[in-house]
Amino acid sequence: MRTVAQQMYRTCNKLLSGKTQNAVVETHPSNIETAAEMENIQHLSDPPQSVSVEALHQGLDTPALHHVEVVMERAHHGGGWLLSGIICINILILGCALVSGSAFNSVAITAEHRHIFIIILLLLTMMWMLVYTALASRKNRAVLFKDSHAGPMWLRAGLLLFGLLSLLMDIFKIATYVGYLHCDSAVKVAFPVVQAVFLFVQTYFLWTHAKDCVQLHTNFIRCGLTLTLSTNLVVWMTSVTEESVHQTEIPDVNFSVSHRVFRASYANYSDKCKCSHSACDTFKEAFYYLYPFNIEYSLFASAMAYVMWKNVGRVVDEHGHHNAKFRPKDVCVGPVTGVLLVLAGLVTFIMYEMDILRGDREDRNKALLIHFTMNIVIVSMMCVSTVIGCVVYRLDHREHVSEKNPTRSLDVGLLVGASLGQFIISYFTMVAVVATGARGYLNALNLSWAVLTVLQLGLQNYFIIEGLHREPFHLMQEAALHTNAHAFHPEMSVVTEANKSCYVLTSSPRKTSWKRRVLKEVCAFLLLANVILWIMPAFGARPQFDHPVEIKFYSFTMWAAIVNIGLPFGIFYRMHSVASLFEVYSTS
């Protein structure tokens, strides 16, 4: 009996040691972490092993034993991924059909049907978030790990800012639709009310749980997260459709160019339905200008929900991430040039909008001339600065990060995918202008802008993706100092993590290297340049409809579909580039 017990003890010991070591340590550690943090990683796996064996010998239920059970359970979660994916796809397709069908009055599906569908989604998502919060607070073992890469402070701060502005948009919508309650459906008032409550619940949920790596009830959590993801994407599609239809111009047969007379059916009322208060028109114009912030909020929330979905059941090394701080030190040329570019872009954008609204043909041509010229200057400067940054990357000897990171993978995928929208518009413009002969200075400027935009998108994508996959400078310095400390002072190996951080802080060079400074200057300039390129189309600049070449070549219906599909992705690309450049700046 004693021999059998000893054999069972050795077998369990071997099984538990193998599971725990593979579970705690990431299978693809960073190159720098492999060289400098190997001792720390080794210490991470040893304590759970000894605790688990001792607990098994004594018959106790400890967190280490529970952790092993969770890791063994992860082998059977394939059905959860499939089910959650099916839920997401079905909600998105149904939402897309309802949003597209209710954009105009000529079909049987109205805005009220779309609002009812979204209200149901919002209520279900809020219920799931409350259940998740209750489960996470009651079961301490539901979230054993935190992904420190997910939900960084700048992303949560952006979510909070866009959420507050989206809340203001809902308040303006409520004030507008209340004035039509005596002659219109109450659903139009209920929708912004429910969405305002949803903003509060979701912002708190993502702020608190964005880093969670859930290990219990994984199938339920995955389905809830895909429900959250698809709900935000449906809200995004609704906002994009409403904003696009509001900005879309219907051509007038009496003029060679289009003019802005069309407004979406969801905001128009007949002469029989009068607003009960005089501020309706003011509130209506106000919440139109807040649509871009609501669109970005939905995309931010969708990205964070996707990362949480990827992290369900994931086991990470909490000690492997080093936080990079945003320090605008030793950077001057890039921010100053970028601020001047933003101010100049705002001035030209205001002039463009004022001249376009006048409706005179000469004023429109003048506005287009200024707008095309300003955009050509911006993208040209961005191309030059990006080439400089790429050259510095070629001279840089930092290793590429090989660690698994859902956040970084999502950033790269969104960056490449969203840029396709602007690529599509630019290439269609190039074909139309070249096919029609490119006569006149406006056509020449339009063609130059399209070509330079394609070049700038390709260079910027390469620059950002390369920067996201490079080891941070501060991590390389820490590894080098750690290696030197072991080489010259072997007794330093027993220093604690706090003392090590202090040593790195006091031993870091006071002056930033020229390569780091150039990269920071480039990142700062590109960040601000992308901001102004986001502001102009997001708040109403539509030269694609004010310039008649593409409309005559493709017909209005086809060109409107191209622009209304590609432009929202192009707008999102600029904002996502700002976020990615911020991260590249922080790690440079």
Beta strands, then each sheet from edge to edge (+ up, - down):
strand 1: 143-146
strand 2: 212-214
sheet 1: 1+ 2-
end
